[in-house]
Amino acid sequence: MPEYVLGHHLKGEGTRLALMSQLLDPMHRRYIDALNVVRPGAQTLEVGCGNGSISAWLAERVDPGGRAVAFDLDLSLIKVRAPNLELRQGDIVAGAVEPGTFDLVTARAVLHHVADAEAAMRNLVASLRPGGALLLIEPDFLPVSVAEPAEVRAFWGGWVAWSRERGIDYHIGRALAPRLAAIGLTEIGGAAETAIYNGASPWADYWTQTITELRDGLLSSGKLNNALVDTFRACCADSNWWTQTIACTAVHGWNPGV
């Protein structure tokens, strides 16, 4: 089974995922609510559920009579439990989850890590019931191309080059809509949101934690050096530094069925 670049076994991964939930869950819940498919009795599937925060919220929303399935390569960081919350370990590239079943299928920050994103998207769509909705949220690192100062821009250039070698696509967000259209979803729409943040903020803390866990691999790749990493970390600690990093791209579509 594939492994994450930042494995759940790492010492700080639970804290980092909790911070990601704090930063991204409100947006994720808002886009789910806008689809108007999650109600008592509904069946939902979250792929790449991480610490389970969205799946736990979905379990509350579909009760009574509904079911929320939390699906991931590694379920070790999910501490929440509920009678209608089902934890399932697996790889979405390998196949659909209960084909033709779910009212909502959603995945956040998953596809950019997947070697065969096309297969993963087809399996996500195949998990939908006729008339069900798919919601994907993925990054587009376009904002880093104008980051300031120049050293931060160079840092992100090295980061993207390193990630590309690891099979990570930090620009996949812009490709979601045409790929879903090619698979056959209808009424496709979406939006991109970019957080503006400063040093010593939760977003800056998130990146500091991420860089700390990945530093050795980044340096050994030759794509970054200590000076660029240290400059970026210093900016993340400086409350007078303001920046943007990710255009979080949320795209939805509907399964027309047969």
N, C-alpha and C positions, 0 to 999 in steps of 0.2 A: 504494500500500500504506500502511496506517496507520503512524503513528510513535509512539514512546514519549514520555511526558512527560519522562522522564530518558533521553535517547538514549544509545546505546552509544558515541557519538563524544565525549561529554563527558570532560574530563580525568580526573575522579575516579571515573568509573562502574565501571571495572574493580575498583578497590579497594573500592567500596561493595558490588558484587555478591559479591566474595570474603567480605566481612564478613557479608552476608546468608546465604551458604552456611554459614559457621561457626555462625551462630545458628540456622538453620532446618533444615539437612540432617539432623542427628540425629533430630529429630522426624519428618521426612518419611520417612527410612529405616525408622523404627520402625513407622509406619503401613503402609508398603508390606509389610514383613515380616509384619505381622499378617494380611494378606490371603492369604498362602500361595499366591501364583500365580507368583512369580518364581523360576524354577529353570532349570537347563540346558535349552536348547532353546526357551525361551519367547521371545515377541516382545513388546517393550515400546515405548511411545510416550510421550515427555514433551513436552508443548506449553508453550512459553514457557520454554525450557531455560536462558536466561541465559548463564552461563559454562560450562554443561555438567556441573557437578559431580554431579548426580543421575544424569544419563544415562550418565556414565562409570562410576559405581558399578553401574548396572543392566547395562551391557555386561559387567562382570566377573561379575555374578551369573548371567547367562543363558548364559555360555560353559561348555562348548562347544555349538555347534549353534544358539544363539539369536542374536537381533539386537535392538539397542537403537536406536531412532530419536530423535534430538534435533531438535526442530522449533521454529523461532522466526522472528520478523520480521527479526531481525538476528543473524547467526552470528559476528560479528567478534570477540567476546570469548571464543570457545571455543578454547582452546589444546590441550586434550587430544585424543588420537587413539587409536583402537583398531580392529583389523580388523573387528570386528562392531559398531562404532558408526557409524551413518549420520547425517550432518548434512543437514538439509533446511530450506530457507528457504520461508516461506509464512505465510498468514493463516488462522487456524482459522475465522474468520467466513465465509470464502469457500467452504469445503467441508471434508468429511471427509478424513482421511489414510488412504489404502488401506482403504476401507470393509470392515468385517467381518473384520479381520485380527488385531488385537492382544489378547494375553492380559491386558495391563495398559495402561491409559491414565491418565496423571496430569498434573495442571497445578497449579502453586503460584503464588499472587499474580499471576494472569493475568486472571481474569474481572472483577475490580473495575476494570480499565483498559479493558475492551472495551465499545464502544458498544452492540453487540447481543449481550448475554450469553446470551440465549435461543438464538440461532442458533449461537453458539460451543458451548454445552452439547450441543445436538442433534448437532453435528458430532463432538464428542468421543465421544458415545455411539455414533454411527454407525461410528466407527473400531474399535469393539470387536468381537471375534469373539463368537458365541453362547457364553454362559457366562463371558465376560471381565469384569474388574472395573475400575471407574472410581474414582479417588481424586482429590478436589479439596481444596485447602487455600487458604482465602481469609480475609481479615481481617474482623473486626467490631470497630469502634472504640468499643463500649459502655464499656470501662473509662475512657476519657478524660472521660466525663461526670461523674466524681467525682474527677478529678485535683486535686492540691493543689500549690502554693497557687492562689488564685483566678486569678492572672495566667496560670498554665499552663493552667488550664481555659479561659480566654479565648483563649489561643493556639490550643488545639485546636479551639475553636469556629470561629475564623477559618480554620484549616487545612481543616476539613471543608466549610465554605462555599465556599472556593476550589476544593477538589477537585470539589465538586458541579457548579460552573460548567464545569469541565474535562471533565465526563462520567465522573468517577471515583466509584465507589460503595464507600465504606469500611464499609458495613454489609451488604454482600452475603452475608457468611458465614451470617447467620441465615436467608437465603432459599434456601440450596442444597438442603436436603433436600426441601422441597415441590416445587421445580422439577424435581429429578431424578425424583421420584415421578410428576409430570405427564408426563414424557417416557416413562416406562414401565419404569424400573429397579426392581429388587426387592431385598429384604433390605437396605434402606437403613439406615445407622447412622452415628454419628460422635461427635465430642467437640470441645470447645474448650479450648485451653490458653493461659494468660496468663502471660507472663514478669513476674516482679517484679524490678526492677533499680534500681540507684542511679546517680548521676552518676559519670563517669569509668569506666564499665563498657563492655563491647562494645556493648550495646544503646544506651547513651547516645551512644557514638561513632558508631553507625549513624545515629541521628537528627541528630547534629551534621553529619555529612557530607551527609545528604540536604538539610537546611535550607540548608547552604552553597551547594549546587548550585542550589537553587530560590529563593533569597532574593529576587533581583531580580523574578521573576515574582510571588512572594507579595506583595511590597510594592506593585507596580504594580497589582495586582488591587483594592487598597483593602480587602481583607478582614483584613489584618494591618498593623501598623505596626512601626517600628524598636524601640520600647520593648518590645513583646510578644516579638518575635523575640530580642532581646538578653536578656530575662529568661529565656526558655526555654533559650537557649544557656548562660547562667550556671548554671542548674539542672543541665544536662547535664554540667557540669564540677565539680559539687559532690558529693563522695562521701557527704555526709550527707543528700542528697535521695534519697528512694525513691519509686517510682511504678510504674504499670502503664499500658500503652498499647493493645496489640492482643489481642483474643481470637482467636487463630489457630484457625480453625474447619476441622476435617478431616472431610469427609463422603465416604462410599463407598457404592457400589451395584453391583449385578450385572446384566449384560445377560441376560435370560432366553432370548434367541434366538427362533426361530420355533417 
